[in-house]
Amino acid sequence: MTRAEWKESLGVALATLASQKTRAFLTMLGVVIGVASVISVAAIIQGLNQHITDKVRSIGSQTFFFTRFPAFTFDFDHLPQEIRMRKHFVPEDAEAIRENCPAVQKAMPILTRAAFLGGSNEVRYQDNHVQEPILRGAGPELVNVLPIYAIARGRFCGRVNFRCVTATHLT
């Protein structure tokens, strides 16, 4: 393409843009919104991937959870009776795993009770109360097994009695 053809093409393009200002503006706006959307979605996906990677690293890639019910089960009434009647895990189960599985370095039961797991909770202290908290019970060695549960303030209250809590889930 010669210099004269470039000059003529540029003149025609500028004349068209000048005569069709609204169309040109809307076209540019569409391109800007499209590019911004693609960049935003890519950034969100990258952030979520990094968040999940960080969580796996903080828990440990060789950490396993054994639960009484299948993971992400929310409708317990439709589970087969065989699964609903499974026994609760108790501290002795963790001790048996440690004794019988030499490759296991740490094992402990954790009690979880939450509204979305089929229970109903309310915690009260004097005039304060919290509706539907997620309650977890474990021994003080929990911090060594799962460092993400480190206590910011306060202390562990001693051995948890798993049999005195009517929980629908142990994880």
C-alpha positions in Angstrom: 0.0 0.0 0.0 1.4 3.4 -1.0 1.6 6.5 1.1 -1.2 8.1 -0.8 -3.5 5.1 -0.2 -2.7 5.2 3.5 -3.5 8.9 3.6 -6.8 8.4 1.7 -7.8 5.4 3.9 -7.1 7.5 7.1 -9.1 10.4 5.7 -12.1 8.2 4.9 -11.9 6.6 8.4 -11.7 9.9 10.2 -14.6 11.3 8.1 -16.7 8.3 8.9 -15.9 8.6 12.6 -16.8 12.3 12.5 -20.1 11.7 10.8 -21.0 8.7 13.1 -19.9 9.9 16.5 -22.5 7.9 18.5 -21.7 4.7 16.7 -18.0 5.1 17.1 -18.4 5.9 20.8 -20.6 2.9 21.4 -18.2 0.6 19.5 -15.2 1.9 21.5 -17.2 1.5 24.7 -18.0 -2.1 23.8 -14.4 -2.9 23.2 -13.3 -1.3 26.4 -16.0 -3.2 28.5 -15.1 -6.5 26.8 -11.4 -6.1 27.4 -12.0 -5.0 31.0 -14.4 -8.0 31.6 -11.8 -10.5 30.3 -9.1 -9.0 32.4 -11.3 -8.9 35.5 -12.4 -12.6 35.1 -8.8 -13.6 34.6 -7.7 -11.7 37.8 -10.6 -13.3 39.8 -9.7 -16.8 38.7 -6.0 -16.2 39.4 -6.9 -14.9 42.9 -9.2 -17.9 43.7 -6.5 -20.3 42.5 -3.9 -18.6 44.8 -6.4 -18.7 47.7 -7.0 -22.4 47.3 -3.3 -23.1 46.9 -2.6 -21.1 50.1 -5.2 -23.1 52.0 -3.9 -26.4 50.9 -0.4 -25.4 51.9 -1.5 -24.2 55.3 -3.4 -27.5 56.0 -0.8 -29.7 54.3 -1.0 -31.7 51.2 -0.8 -34.9 53.1 -3.7 -34.2 55.5 -6.7 -36.4 55.2 -10.1 -36.0 56.8 -12.3 -39.0 57.6 -16.0 -38.2 58.2 -19.0 -40.0 59.3 -21.0 -38.8 56.3 -19.9 -38.1 52.7 -18.4 -34.7 52.2 -20.7 -31.8 51.3 -23.8 -33.7 52.5 -26.6 -31.4 53.5 -29.8 -33.5 53.0 -29.3 -36.1 55.7 -32.9 -37.4 55.5 -32.2 -38.9 52.0 -29.0 -40.7 53.0 -29.3 -44.5 53.1 -29.9 -45.8 56.6 -26.6 -47.7 56.5 -24.8 -44.3 56.3 -27.1 -42.5 58.8 -26.5 -45.2 61.4 -22.7 -45.0 61.3 -21.0 -44.7 64.7 -19.5 -41.4 65.8 -15.8 -41.2 65.8 -14.3 -41.0 69.4 -10.8 -40.2 70.7 -10.0 -43.9 70.9 -10.4 -44.1 67.2 -7.6 -41.6 66.7 -5.5 -43.5 69.2 -6.1 -46.7 67.3 -5.1 -45.1 64.0 -1.9 -43.7 65.5 -1.0 -47.1 67.0 -1.9 -49.3 64.0 -0.7 -47.1 61.1 3.0 -46.2 61.6 2.9 -43.9 58.6 0.4 -41.6 60.3 2.2 -38.9 62.3 -0.8 -37.2 63.9 -4.5 -38.1 64.2 -7.3 -36.6 66.2 -11.1 -36.4 66.2 -12.7 -33.0 65.7 -16.4 -32.4 66.5 -18.3 -30.0 64.3 -21.8 -28.8 64.8 -23.4 -26.2 62.6 -26.8 -25.3 61.4 -26.1 -26.2 57.8 -25.1 -29.7 59.0 -28.6 -30.2 60.4 -28.1 -29.0 64.0 -29.4 -25.8 65.6 -27.0 -23.8 67.8 -27.1 -20.7 69.9 -24.2 -19.6 72.1 -25.0 -17.3 75.1 -22.8 -15.4 77.5 -24.4 -12.9 79.9 -26.5 -10.5 77.6 -24.7 -11.6 74.4 -25.7 -14.4 72.1 -24.7 -15.6 68.7 -27.3 -17.4 66.4 -26.2 -20.4 64.4 -22.4 -20.4 65.0 -20.2 -23.2 63.8 -19.0 -25.1 66.8 -15.9 -27.2 66.8 -14.5 -29.3 69.6 -11.0 -30.8 69.7 -8.1 -31.2 72.1 -5.2 -28.8 72.4 -3.1 -30.8 69.9 -5.5 -29.5 67.2 -3.1 -26.6 66.6 -0.3 -29.1 65.8 -2.5 -31.1 63.5 -4.2 -28.2 61.7 -2.3 -24.9 62.3 -5.1 -22.9 60.6 -7.1 -23.4 63.9 -4.6 -21.5 66.0 -6.2 -19.5 68.8 -5.9 -15.7 68.5 -7.1 -15.1 72.1 -7.9 -17.3 75.0 -6.9 -21.0 75.6 -8.1 -24.5 75.2 -10.4 -25.7 78.0 -9.0 -29.2 78.4 -10.1 -32.5 77.0 -13.3 -32.5 75.0 -15.9 -35.0 76.0 -17.2 -36.1 72.6 -20.0 -38.2 74.2 -21.7 -35.4 76.0 -22.4 -33.4 72.8 -25.4 -34.4 70.7 -23.8 -33.7 67.3 -25.0 -34.8 63.9 -21.5 -34.6 62.5 -18.0 -35.3 63.3 -15.3 -34.3 60.9 
